[in-house]
Amino acid sequence: MRGRPQLWSARRKARAPREGAAAIEFAIVAVPFFFVIFAILELGIIFLVDSMMESAVQQASRLVRTGQAQGGAISSAQFKTALCQGMSVFSGDCQSRATVDVRVIPQFRDPNPPDPTADGALEPDEGEFDPGDAGDLMLVRVWYEQPVITPLLSQALTRLDSGGALISVTTAFRNEPFNG
């Protein structure tokens, strides 16, 4: 029996240096783990903004398609306001982050409109606003600059010099045969 207490103390001494191992292992794994968690959350927000923007563009484009925007009834700023109202919780920053381009196109195939992001910057007032006439082929494009916080994610997602993700929504349609 006397040999047993010495055996237990030898085992305790053998375990003693491993008491902080879990904390050190977590410290090694924590940075990549939190990076992945934040990247997933940020991508989720970007996908949510993209989905809301798709819906908002469809709703606002209806103003053009049904003839409510023709004849100066709605200006470019009012169209942008209608678009931003459809952005729900993201409507507060929509006015400064969105660029709207509404134009008549000659054909659906290869409309070849200019790209306002070619120089790496997006100007909010670069877009054109021409709601066209009844029966015209229309192209509505909206660009939305969503800031990206996660470092490596911003390098993978952006085309802009500002480091934000560029969300682009495009829809093409023929105006309805409204009276006007």
SESE-41677 format. One record per residue: x, y, z of N, C-alpha, C in turn. Coordinates in steps of 0.001 Angstrom, whole numbers, plus 500000, padded with zeros to 6 digits. Each point is the difference from the previous one (the first is absolute). Layout:
<nodes>
XYZXYZXYZ;...
</nodes>
This chain:
<nodes>
500798498805500000499202501195500000500839501258500000;501159499878500538500835501201500026500436500424498598;500108499114499090500436500334498648498923500713499189;498770499844500427498907500603499254499976501527500043;500123500656501106500012501462499989501109500577499130;501110499327499933501073500494499146499594499880498521;499272498954499666499523499821498631499026501112499605;499080500348500912499042501081499727500710501341499854;500943500265500816500723501278499890500821500047498721;500495498872499550500750499965498740499061500287498828;498774499479500071499033500280498941499586501477499991;499809500578501171499655501424500072501107500874499419;501222499653500272501123500764499459500071499879498481;499647498830499501500026499800498547498901500816499308;498853500204500661498893500765499427500170501504500175;500724500435500912500110501418500331500427500880498831;500976499645499192500403500887498908498946500154498898;498966499148499937498986500070498946498799500841500392;499978500587501150498820500752500449499683501197499118;500951500662499432499757501168499144499984499679498525;500075498740499634500072499608498592498732500386499240;498849499839500622498747500345499321499936501490499683;500449500823500909499992501452499752500949500363498867;501144499374499932500960500291498932499473499504498663;499406498800499993499427499469498767498867500898499499;499154500490500899498928500902499603500563501311499446;501057500500500612500609501246499512500533499829498583;500493498829499687500513499745498654498854499905498987;498904499393500396498880499764499104499015501168499978;500004500867500992498994501051500149499985501000498842;501155500452499568500040501023498950499388499477498696;500424498841499484499332499515498782498517499687500221;499650499491501177498610499678500294499132501255499948;500420501063500679499209501235499995499997500660498627;501088499885499258500028500530498640498938499324499147;499914498681500088499008499257499215498582500377500435;499767500119501300498671500377500497499608501386499483;500901500987500100499690501351499523499829500030498485;500800499229499272499865499956498542498644499415499609;499559498962500694498688499401499707498883501001500294;500096500689501130498979501001500332499981501130498978;501175500457499596500054501097499035499487499570498625;500327498794499578499453499498498739498484499866500082;499493499600501143498553499924500193499338501354499847;500628501036500544499461501356499857500034500443498539;501084499673499308500105500374498585498920499296499184;499769498729500264498948499275499284498619500552500342;499797500409501239498727500596500404499770501333499280;501031500835499934499890501279499284499722499742498517;500669499013499416499783499673498595498563499569499759;499466499170500861498622499545499852499005501147500146;500224500864500974499110501152500193500105500963498822;501199500167499473500188500889498852499288499446498770;500046498698499781499281499388498867498509500326500074;499437499813501179498573500271500189499690501484499838;500838500856500552499778501449499916500090500493498553;500925499446499217500126500396498594498758499581499224;499481498812500266498782499552499313498817500911500337;499888500378501283498891500872500411500130501390499378;501192500570500052500201501346499454499887500004498475;500444498929499347499916499918498537498561499963499524;499124499559500847498576499982499642499486501405499726;500560501004500669499617501392499737500295500378498554;501128499523499475500374500288498613499160499154499053;499892498720500306499315499052499113498529500347499796;499340500528501016498566500296499900499706501432499569;501025500813499761499790501360499507499864501049501078;500195499656501255499871500975501090501189500960500064;501120499645499379501193500847500056500168500857498748;499200499775498978500174500708498738499466501431500081;500485500821499101499532501381499903500446500875501155;501085499653500645500503500815501110499235499812501294;499125498994500065499220499767501223500891499568501161;501061499297499686500953499557501027501397500339499525;500759500633500864501388500347499671500923498854500410;501256500139499661500997499009500381500087499862501518;499954501111500709500071499971501471498776499308500596;498828500246499419498790499343500503500020498499499716;500557499616498850500137498581499685500944499335501000;501091500674500308500960499470500970499371499900501390;499170500971500358499296499952501284499045498814500038;499268499764498905499103498847499932500784498697500104;501163499961499373500870498828500090500453499779501440;500448501051500646500528499888501367498921499659501018;498773500380499742498913499625500902499784498491500021;500345499336498924499884498552499934501146499259500654;500982500728500510501180499373500609499821499717501486;498863500286500563499658499689501389501061500525500971;500674499117500727500946500438501041501248500661499428;500279499821498723501175500603499380499666501294499258;498799500530500183499580501193499264500718501264500459;500527500020501202500661501202500512501227500404499210;500813499043499590501224500292499250499825499850498496;498833499623499572499769499702498591500234501210499096;499540501167500412500134501203499157501456500299499649;500898499814500963501413500317499748500757498840499368;499507498774500127500736498841499502499530499499498644;498813500390499569499436499463498756500199500956498833;500265499428498843500048500731498740498978499359499077;499133500820499414498896499504499176500219500433498557;499738499074499085500106500280498565498778499404499317;499137500858499463498790499571499289500115500572498597;499963499126498996500181500467498623499243499140499007;499716500610498859499396499296498866501131499284499268;499747498745499608501005499247499245499409499609498652;500823499857498963499483499677498669499532498555499867;500599499086500750499650498587499928500391499328501307;499385498862500286500344499280501222501377499344499883;500336499529498833501280499348499798501096501048499844;501001499915500834501177500866499939499654501490500018;499379500495501096499649501422500061501224500896500104;501125499488500509501285500699500063499950501367500690;499414500115501194500041501271500723501346500189500680;500369501227500316501293500250500646500024499449501427;501199499656500469500199499475501347500556501120500876;499237500471500986500482501118500827501032499591501048;500374498729500060500987499561500989501336499673499356;500196500360498758501211499630499285501262500605500609;499897501182500609501184500658500559500233499660501474;499255499052500563500203499580501380499270500829501032;499177500939499579499218500821500928498570500064499495;499069500145500919498586500067499653499460501337500459;499576500806499046499429501304500324498480499880500080;499379500470501091498547499836500166499163500717498942;500526501009499348499204500759499038500425499751498557;500685498898499729500468499712498646498930499438499086;498971499408500567499000499308499186499101500942499225;499404499445498962499058500722499150498587499650500455;499034500893499748498610499680500306499137500424498824;499643499021499171499117500215498858498942498902500025;498770500299500487498979498960500124499385499548498682;500349500646498896499520499582498689498513500250499786;499482499408498946498593500127499626499347498624500009;498711499969499713499266498730499940500628499083498961;500226498742500373500552499009499085501507500008499860;500697500946500633501464500047499916500627498851500779;501155499546499513500796499020500731500829500751501038;499926499550501239500640500731501098501045499125500690;501019500655500504501034499356500806500132500801501287;499752499347501128500145500645501305501143499293500711;501016500783500353501159499452500718500199500795501278;500325499283501058500283500637501286501272499384500551;500910500860500443501227499562500674499926500495501431;500364499133500912499937500321501430501339499630500616;500611500960500673501306499760500611499803499630501467;500284498744500333499886499503501366501399499935500611;500234500722501115501327499943500616500315498594500514;501267499611499885500465498697500460501048500236501077;499822499341501147500885500214501140501062498913500110;499636498752499717500927498884500133501130500150498986;501266500032500460501119500361499128500165499162498727;500168498713500096500238499201498802498754499888499133;498840500130500597498752499957499252499885501211499069;500451501144500466499928501201499161500901499871498773;501117499312500133500880499805498846499381499060498980;499204499050500464499389499024499100498735500504499330;499291500934500631498682500405499512499954501295499212;500994500822500064499829501364499518500644500247498646;499376500933499292500567500572498784500230501493500197;499577500522501142500076501431500250501234500340500808;500520501194499790501170500467500745499684500201501480;498744500236500339499607500257501384500038498737500860;500047498829499394500016498755500752498633499444500295;498943500617499482498648499505500217499609498983498943;499030499167500352499465499036499042498999500715499097;500066499742498724499091500620499042498889499017499663;498786500354500379498830499178499698499320500630498792;499794499213498980499415500495498765498716499242499698;498933500754499706498718499397499643499567500612498672;499601499143499074499583500453498677498694499329499620;499116500771499415498770499441499450499708500690498667;499470499227499078499628500534498688498549499609499722;499276500921499377498588499747499727499531500933498893;498791499742499526499360500882499026498910500769500741;499987501318499837498945500811500636498638499552499502;499039500044500885498633499629499639499405501060499060;498978499645499278499372500968499085499049500938500742;500580500834500854499208500940500794499604501195499151;499037500760500463499577501227499312500929501117500422;500613500649499083500853501087500419500789500500498894;
</nodes>
